[in-house]
Amino acid sequence: HVQLVESGGGLVQVGDFLRLSCAAFGRTWTITSMGWYRQAPGKQREEVATITSAGNKNYADSVKGRFTISRDNAENTVYLQMNSLKPNDTAVYYCNAERKRFTGTDVYWGQGTQVTVSS
C-alpha cells in the first residue's frame, strides 16, 4: 500500500507562485510514476504533470512553461513548482502515484490541496 500526503496549497494573487509537495509512504520503491492532477469547480479532473521513475516528464498544454514537476527519489517526494499563476489555475490539486506490474496498474491518490488564484 502507498499513502500520499500533499501540502503547499494556498491563496495567492495573479502572477504569484506556489510550490506543492507530495510525500509517499509505504511500498514506495515500486512506484513507476507520480504526477499532479487538478479539478476546478464544475470541471472534470485533469492531468497537470507527470514524471516517471526514469525521469520522463509530461505537462498539460495549459501549464507548459509555467509549471515544473520534479521528484526526489531518495525522499520519495514529488514537487510541483507553479509560476505565473492565473485565475484559471484555481482548483484542488491531487497527487497521484502508480505502480505498473505484470498483473496491472495500482493507482493511489492524495487527499487534495486547494489552490486559489485571485485577481
Beta strands, then each sheet from edge to edge (+ up, - down):
strand 1: 2-7
strand 2: 10-13
strand 3: 18-26
strand 4: 33-39
strand 5: 46-52
strand 6: 57-59
strand 7: 67-72
strand 8: 77-82
strand 9: 91-101
strand 10: 104-109
strand 11: 113-118
sheet 1: 1+ 3- 8+ 7-
sheet 2: 2+ 11+ 9- 4+ 5- 6+
sheet 3: 2+ 11+ 9- 10+
end
